[in-house]
């Protein structure tokens, strides 16, 4: 699993950070930063939730 982000779409809502704080961080007035682009399989559920709840659909997962 690899996480990718489209920074043109990201608006810094931080929903991803709320769902997977060890994988994503969003600085105040900033855009998402991926802390681990290829997380362990045990983080999959949290990463999928982060992708699902991103209001701008800026995140995606590729296998």
N, C-alpha and C positions, 0 to 999 in steps of 0.2 A: 504494500500500500504506500502510495506517495501522495502527499497533499500539495496542491497548487492553489495559488491565489491570483486573482485578477485585480491588481491594485487600482485600476481605473474604475472598477465597480465598488470597491470597498469604501464605506463612508464612516468607518470607525464606531459602529454601534456596540461592539464588544460582546455580542451574543456568543461568538465562538470562544472567547475567553471565559465566559461564564460556564459553558458546557465542558470545556477541556483546558483548564488553566495551565496545565503542564506542557501543553502543545502550542497554545496561542497566547500572545499578549498584545494588548492594544494600548499604546501610550495615550495619555490625555491629549485630546485634539489631534490624534494621529490615526494611522491606518494599521491594520493587523500586521504583526510580525510572527512568522512561524518559527517557533523555538526548536521544533524537531520535524523536519519534512518527511521523514520515514519512521514513524513511531512503531513501537512494538505492537504485535497483534492484540494484546490485552487492552490497548487504548482504543481499539476500533469503534466500540459502541459510543464512546465520548466524541470521537472525531466525526462519526456519522451524524450525531446529534448536532454538532457544531455546523456541519455542512447544511443540514436540513433547516436549522433555525436562522441561518444567515439571511437577513432581510433583503439583501441585494444580490444574493446568489453568487458572491465573489469567490467562494471556496469550492473546490472539487477534489475528488479522490480518483486516482488512477491505480490500476494494479500492475 
